Amino acid sequence: EADPTAILLYNDNKVEGMGPKSPNPEKSDGFYNLLKDLKDKQVPVHGCGMQAHFDASGTGRKRPPTPAMVKAQIHRLGELGLTVNISEMDVRVSKLPANVRQIAQTQIYRDIVAAALTEPAFDGIWLWGFTDRHTWVTNFYHEDEPLIFDEEYGRKEAYYGLRDGLGTMCPGGTVGGGCVLNDNENDESSEEKKEPWGHLWMRPEPKNDGNADAAVKGGDDTPDWLQPP
């Protein structure tokens, strides 16, 4: 007999952002619809995890979602009565120019977590390792530095970014970190024009000139593990 007190969670990747302009809207919607169907059928699922293996240099389906997209996804999952966690977070940066790697990584860790914390359904974050010395990314993709401690176990800028994100919930903090939830791409009615989130480091989408390699890099239906690093 299964333990009747067990907490059941469903965990998946590339489902972190909601909206038509999110990197993987079909999969994010499928994630939500599957869980909604399970709840409608009174299947005892209690929560879900969004893995958050982000590639700061990604385009198309591999592009990181904005904080506003993450907040929206957590919100609608919470409305199903589910808890939501970030279950395996790391942030790949080695394909970016060296001068913006730490900027990108710090911003992603800080702002995604700060946005998630604004939702009552959000109940935790786990990192997929803690030091760049030991990371699955090196074996699965390529040499990288996706975590918050370097190979010598020193604190990186991303460590302080994550700490600042968590600190928005502390006394004296601003929930959501203030402006990090602004997302002009999702708010066409906004009259205030600001630089889009990630503008200092986010790569433009490749031009669709019929080139197959560009299509893959831009994010076609090929699974992550079959796409070029």
N, C-alpha and C positions, 0 to 999 in steps of 0.2 A: 504494500500500500504506500502510495506517495504521502509524504509529510503534509498534512493538511494546513500546517502553519507556515509552509515555505513561501517565500516571496519570489514571485516569478517576474523576470525582466526579459524583454526582447531587445537585442542589441544589433545595430547595423551601421554601415559606413556610407558616406556620401549622401546623408539624409539630413544634414544639419541646417539647411536653409530653406525657407518657404518663400514662394512667389514665382511668377513667370520669368523673372530675371535672375533667379537663383541658379547656381551652377547645374543642379540636377533636379529640376522641378518634377519630372515624372517619377523619379525614385523617391523623392521626399513626399510626394502625394501618395505614392504606393505604400510607403511606410506608415503614414497616417491612416490611410484607408484600411490597411490590414489590421491595425490595432483597433480602429473603430469597429470593424466587423467582429473581432474577437470580443470586444466589450459588449456589443449588441447581442451576441450569442451567449453572454454571461460566462465566457471562458475566464478563469481566475488569473488574469494577467494584471500585475500591479504597477508596473512601470516600464521604462524603456531607457536604453542607452544610445547615444549618438557618438560614434567613435572619434571623429574630429582628427583624422590624419590629414593635416593640411599641407599643401604645397604652395608656398608664397609666390612662386614663379608660374603657377599654373594658369592656363587659359581654358576657355570652354568649360567642359564638365569637371576639369581639374582646378578651376579657379576657387579660391577661398570665398565662402559666403560673407556678406557684410554682417556686422553685429545686429542690425535691424532684422535681417532675414533669420538669423538664429533666434532672436527674441520671439518673432512671429511663430516659428515652428514650435518652440517650447510652449508658447501660449495655447496654441490649438490642441496640442497633446495634453496639456494640463486640463483643458476643458473636458477631456474624456474621463477625467478622474485618475490620471496616471501621474506618477512621479517621473521626472526626466533628469538624466545625468549625462555629463560628458565623460565618456568611459575610457578613452585611449589617446588622449590628446598629445600630439607632437606637431612641430611646424618645420617642414623642410625649406631650406633657404639657399642651398649651395649653387643653384642655377641662376641666382640673382647676382648683379654686380656686387663686389665685396663691400662697397661703401654704403649699401642700403640693407644688407642682410640683417644686421641687428635692429635696425629701425623697423623693418617689416615684422620680424619675429616678436619683438617687444609689443608692437601694436596689436598683433593678432592675439597673443596670449592675454594681454590686458583687456582689450575691448570686447573680445568674445565672451570672456568670463564675466566682465562687468555687466554686459547686456543680459547674459543668462541669469545673473543674480537678481535682476529686476522682476523675474517671474516667480510667483509663489510655488509653482510646481517643481522648480529646479532644486535638486537636493544633493548635488555633489559633483566633484571633478576628480578624475584620475588621469595621471600622465602615463604614457607608455614608456616608462623608464625615467631616469633623472639625470644621467650623465651621458654626454656625447661619446664617452669611451665605450659604452655598451648600448648599442641601439640596433634594432632590427633593420632600420633603413639602410645601413651600410651593407648588409648581406642581401637585402631584397632589391634595392634600387642602386645606390651609389654612395660614395663618401659624402657625408653630410654632417650637420651639427644641429639636430632638431630639438634638443632638449634645453633645460634651463641651467644646467651646470656643464662646464666645459670638460675636456678630457682629463684635466688635472683637478677636477672637482671644485673648480672655482665658480663663484656665482656670476652668471652672465647678465647682460642688460635685461634679457627676457625674464630672469628670476625676479627682478625688481618690478618689471611690468606686470607679471602675474600677481605679485604681492600687492601692487597698487590696485589691480582689479578686485582682488579679494577684499581690500581695505575699503572699498566703496560701501560696504555693508557695516563698517565699524562706526562707533559714535563719532560724529563730526564729519563723516564721509557723505558724499553725494551719490545716492543710489544710481547705478548706471554710469557713473563717472561724468555726468554732465552731458557734453555734446556728442559722446561716442555713438549715441543711438540715432543721430541725424543721418538720413539716407536719402539724398535728393533723388536718386534713381527710382526709389519706390514712392516718392511723394511728388507727383507731377503738379500738384496744386501749390507747392511751396513757392513763394515769391522771393524768398531769400536764397540766393545762389551761393553755395559754398563749394570748396573743393571736395570731390567725392572721397569717401573713405578709401584709404590705401593709395592715394594718387602719387605719393612719393616713390612707390616701389611696384605697384601692380602693373603687369605687362599688358599691352594692348592685344586685342584678339588678332590672330593672323588673318590676312586677307584671303577670302575665299576665291582662289583663282583656278579651282579644279585640281590643284595639286594634292595628291593622296596623302603625302607626308604632312602637309599643312593641315589637312582635315583631321588627321589623327591627333596632332599636337593641339589642335583647337578643341578637341573633345568629341569624338564620335561615339558610337555605341560599343567600341572595343573595351573589354574589361581592363582595369588598371594594370593587372599583371601581364597583359599582352601588349601594352602600349610602351613605346620607347621611353627610357628614363629622361 
